[in-house]
Amino acid sequence: MIQGTGIRSHELFERAKQVTPGGVHSPVRAFRAVGGEPFFVESARGPRLRDVDGREYVDYVGSWGPAILGHAHPEIVEAVRKAAERGMSYGTPHEGEVVLASKICRAIPSVEKVRFCSSGTEATMSCVRLARGATQRKKIIKFAGCYHGHSDALLVAAGSGPLTLGRPDSAGVTPGAVQDTLILPFHDREAVRACLEKYGEDLAAILLEPIPANVGLILPEDGYLQFLREETKKCGALLIFDEVMTGFRLGLGGVQERVGIRPDLTAFGKVIGGGMPVGAFGGRKEIMDHLAPDGPVYQAGTLSGHPLAMAAGIVQLEVLERGGVYERLEATGQRVEKLVRDQLEESGQNYPWARVGSMFCLFFRESGERVRNLADAQACDRKAYATFFHALLQEGVYFPPSQFESCFLSAAHGEREMEITQRALRSALHRKA
């Protein structure tokens, strides 16, 4: 048994490896980037996880973003229970789809019509297909380190999972699948201009996370997103924001509301499902109407608009609409930032820190310079992060098991969680790799 892993978690992991590749159903969960073995969760409530060995953790992963109100929020649990009593899945239209779609269209000015799917991967994949169908062009620009799910055309120079495994790409993705995907460094305006000069007439879209959150957390420099908006308009390409992570987490209007930029298409996920599997994509009517059955771009899904996911999403957005949640998240984010910065100063460390609202990341980069792109993130000390991760875990604080992921706060994180986090940070940041 790996030191620090509970007996039941170890036993379950050994059993899982016999029936599941790597013992997990998503690679980052295997702890390969930090070493050791994963703990297995028994339950989650509020800002805490409880594993099968009875250990409790302050959770800064939050199911990778959707637990914005905390785990097992009573109103969401009740909504899902009631929905389940009416039937687990219909495969036909129902009112919940209309209600949640209407909420998204009201909250996001750039979205006039929206379609649901079952994951963020499906949402971004569908955005790309729709962009190509609507423009009758082939090529897509994506940025190195931006992760848009595991569809073939986008699983190249990705962040998150592929980086955690030490591979920039995936076996099984053919050269033909990515031949029309153009990869550029984030923040490099000259590279964008040069690419548009060469391929602009055949460019369907520029796709990006407006705040890249799958390579740690990279904050866009002033004017950069506006620059991309202007360049796409000049060449007639679409601008696609992947807000699977940031949508409804950084405000009801997402990043685009914060920066005052309207993309042509937006991909959503995470928060709009209230913890249930969900994805969505939306944009201007004239673009969305290219989708079947109205148009020639095919997209479908038996479980799209799943009644349990719609019920959870409706209640979650209703709570967010009441007001006060985002203010609480910002205040808690400021509190965590102060805890981290105080401990960095006390320990003599100069690691760069990034935070926006309830998302944050500590980069283990000795130079202390701001992380601006994938190359900067890859220069981080992964061994030091692994030491930090396990030191936190021993103190009952769960950060992402990879340097290339963002942390997420919930509205349920309170004073007791801050006290535990302060103690854990003090211990972890005084240890050496």
C-alpha positions, -999 to +999 in steps of 0.1 A: +000+000+000+012+035-009+020+056+022-008+080+029-035+060+011-062+045+033-067+007+034-101+007+018-090+032-009-060+010-017-082-021-019-107-004-042-079+009-064-064-025-068-098-039-077-105-010-101-072-017-120-084-052-128-115-039-146-107-004-157-076+010-176-054+026-149-081+020-124-099+053-132-124+067-156-106+100-163-068+100-163-060+129-139-078+109-111-050+083-111-026+107-093+002+099-119+013+135-120+018+137-082+026+101-073+008+078-049-027+064-052-060+082-053-084+082-024-119+069-031-148+092-021-177+079+000-196+111+002-194+149-004-213+177+014-208+214+013-170+222+009-159+187+021-151+153+008-152+121+029-132+091+017-140+054+023-115+053+051-133+080+070-109+109+063-123+143+055-108+169+031-115+206+024-122+203-013-107+228-038-115+207-068-153+208-066-158+181-092-136+203-115-159+233-112-196+225-111-199+225-073-201+262-071-227+261-043-209+232-025-216+195-027-251+181-022-269+214-020-302+206-005-323+224-031-305+207-060-307+173-043-345+178-039-349+189-075-331+158-088-351+135-065-384+149-078-372+147-114-362+111-109-396+102-096-411+115-129-387+093-150-350+090-154-348+097-192-374+105-219-356+108-252-383+133-261-387+171-255-397+183-220-403+216-202-371+216-183-351+220-215-370+251-224-367+266-189-329+261-186-323+272-222-343+304-216-322+311-185-290+307-204-302+330-232-312+357-208-279+356-189-255+355-219-261+384-243-242+366-271-265+336-269-298+339-288-303+301-292-288+272-273-286+234-277-279+209-249-256+179-251-240+157-224-205+170-220-181+199-226-163+177-252-195+174-272-201+212-268-168+223-282-168+196-309-202+208-320-191+244-320-163+235-344-185+215-367-211+243-367-185+270-374-173+251-404-208+244-417-219+280-412-188+296-429-181+269-454-145+271-444-122+243-430-095+256-407-096+263-370-071+282-348-066+269-313-040+278-287-014+256-272-024+246-237-061+253-242-080+221-236-113+217-254-122+181-246-110+149-263-125+151-298-098+142-324-096+176-341-090+194-308-067+169-290-035+185-302-012+207-281-039+204-254-036+212-217-049+194-186-051+156-190-026+152-218+000+173-200-006+154-168+003+122-186+034+139-201+021+136-236+012+166-258-012+146-279-030+112-280-023+080-298-051+072-322-055+108-335-045+107-371-027+134-390-057+139-412-079+146-381-058+176-371-046+188-405-070+218-404-063+226-368-038+254-365-019+257-332-006+291-320+010+303-287-014+321-264-008+358-262+013+359-294-004+386-315+021+384-343+016+347-347-021+353-351-016+380-377+008+358-397-016+328-395-045+350-407-024+364-435-018+329-448-050+311-440-076+338-433-097+331-463-102+295-452-104+301-415-137+291-400-130+301-364-107+309-336-114+287-306-101+294-271-107+294-234-110+331-228-093+324-195-073+292-200-080+270-170-066+237-181-029+246-179-031+260-145-049+294-148-037+320-173-052+355-171-054+372-205-035+404-209-054+436-214-068+440-249-059+405-261-094+391-263-106+423-280-077+418-305-090+384-313-125+396-317-114+423-342-092+400-362-119+374-367-143+401-379-118+413-404-114+379-420-150+367-416-142+339-392-161+331-360-149+336-325-157+307-302-153+310-264-150+277-246-166+287-212-171+252-200-150+261-169-158+298-166-194+300-177-217+309-148-188+305-124-172+339-129-207+356-130-240+350-147-226+363-179-192+344-177-160+359-190-177+376-219-197+397-195-165+406-175-146+417-206-175+431-227-168+409-257-195+389-276-182+358-292-202+342-321-205+308-303-199+297-267-195+263-252-208+256-217-208+228-192-200+222-155-221+247-135-252+246-157-257+209-147-255+214-110-232+184-107-250+163-133-234+155-167-243+182-191-229+204-219-244+232-241-234+255-269-251+286-282-248+318-302-264+340-327-296+328-343-283+329-379-254+306-369-274+282-346-301+278-373-276+259-394-281+230-370-304+201-380-333+199-383-334+235-396-301+233-413-275+210-428-251+207-398-259+174-380-257+171-342-277+148-319-278+130-286-302+106-269-294+120-235-292+156-245-314+178-223-315+149-197-343+157-173-323+152-141-295+175-154-320+201-165-337+200-130-303+204-113-292+232-136-324+251-132-322+252-094-285+260-094-290+290-117-320+301-097-298+302-065-271+321-084-297+346-097-309+355-062-277+375-057-250+374-031-232+342-042-207+358-065-199+384-039-193+357-013-171+338-037-150+369-044-146+376-007-135+340-001-112+341-031-095+372-016-092+354+017-075+324+002-052+346-019-041+364+013-034+331+030-013+319+001+006+351-003+013+354+034+027+318+035+048+324+004+063+354+020+069+337+053+085+307+036+106+329+013+091+314-019+085+335-050+060+314-069+036+332-092-001+332-083-032+336-105-068+342-094-100+354-109-131+352-088-134+317-074-107+301-096-070+302-087-037+285-092-002+285-076+025+279-102+057+263-089+079+284-111+111+295-093+116+326-114+084+341-100+075+354-134+039+355-145+028+324-165+016+337-199+014+305-220+019+268-222+057+271-224+058+291-192+035+265-174+057+236-186+087+253-170+071+248-135+086+224-110+062+194-111+082+176-084+078+205-060+041+207-068+037+170-060+054+175-026+031+204-020+000+184-030+007+155-007+016+178+022-017+195+018-035+162+016-020+150+048-034+181+065-069+174+051-068+198+021-074+185-014-059+205-043-059+192-079-036+162-084-018+181-112+001+214-116-018+219-148-053+224-132-071+252-115-086+252-080-122+260-075-140+276-045-176+271-035-200+293-017-199+267+011-163+274+020-164+291+054-142+302+084-134+267+095-122+257+060-100+288+060-084+278+093-077+243+080-063+257+048-041+282+065-026+255+087-021+232+057-004+259+036+020+267+064+030+231+066+031+224+028+050+256+017+078+250+042+086+216+027+111+211-001+107+187-030 
